[in-house]
């Protein structure tokens, strides 16, 4: 009978190729995901099944009988599920999934007698700036964010359990994972796609069309380096190491032998745009010439990732090379980077306009401007908003431009067409989400769903001020 393997996070960028590889090895695979439906995975009747659950919950959010049946049949667990964004304020924001979730998965592995293959991160090294070994963990490091610290604490827990003889565990530490075939949604994953997306949207603004502000400067060391590795290479390494005879109790760095120099990253980044749009500079460059509005927006969008542009750490990989060979992932080449970056930008461009507007959405949006907003003309939008006075235009894709006038916090006029110092371009579905209070306009901008033109800083301030209005007076779509 085929071995049964549980994969948490099996619908993610590494999880999908990992699941495909396990199936190719003849394994029976159970994918645990918070999503209700499978996502882009092959249909293999009898050998691939899905469970909707959550590693942060008791019994992983599963029914007691389902959990018991899983315990009875599991031989191995690949634990990939994690909160990987950098939006949390502290390690506490990551604890439920990245720490307590690991403890719950470890408990399942112990109860089932299954081998736990835990996917951590090379950045448990934190701010350590020298060689970091596969057997290293605690070296007096600080952490750049709660994500790094949460993965460190989870690893420490597993090492403590192994020292007590509790469970069969192997730990894997990939570095910065890049999608080899990214989509527009790849902006939600860590890596250069965040920076590509930010520059892409800035270049769409009317002010940037003549390129007078280019290149956009970013703080970062051109002589530093980034340890990239592609998603499918991580999955292949997991499969090969897990199949080896001596992996139990070991830790493996899944990193390229030669990291990517920042100067190469900058060059490929600009090649993807077809011109020099961005440049890494030292801090003193901004003392000599203060940042422009566009550069301040770019810095704000990428702030949580900025510290990775000054990395000096390097990662030993003797354990990995003992299994995979010294030629395993020598480097991420400039051709591979350019291919990934170019594919991402093509996806962004193809998704920019959002296609033709549906008639139902057209009617809903027309009613917002002709029936809903006119009832509050002359009124204070919300309390404590008297300081807001502005005129801006708004273009919903497929509909005429409208201009709104707000004086001392009161809506004064709505007119067709018009010009002003700034405005917004947005798809119909995103517009309806914003005015119904379901989506923050600031969040929509930073996620690339709203384009601002003209005085972008004023546009950002206005979007922030109106956010409370959309929540306080939501537009409830009736059609």
Secondary structure, DSSP 8 states (H G I E B T S, - for coil): ---EEEEETTTSTTHHHHHHHHHHTT-EEEEEESSSS--S----TTTEEEEE--TTSGGGG--HHHHHHHHHHEEEEEE------S--SSGGGTIIIIIHHHHHHHHHHHHHT-EEEEE--GGGGTT--SEE-TT---SS---SSHHHHHHHHHHHHHHHHHHTT-SEEEEEEE-EEE-TT--GGGGGSSSHHHHHHHHHHHHHSGGGTT-TT-SEEEE--TT-EE-EEEHHHHHHHHHHHHTSTT-TT-EEEE--SB-EEHHHHHHHHHHHHTS--EEEE-THHHHHS---HHHHHHHHHTGGGGGGGG---EE--HHHHHHH-TTTT-B--HHHHHHHHHHHHHHHHHTSS--S--HHHHHHHHHIIIIIGGGGTTSBSSTT-TT--EEEEEEETTS--EEEEEETTEEEEEEES---SEEEEE-HHHHHHHHTTSS-HHHHHHTTSEEEEESHHHHHHHHHHHHHHHHHT------
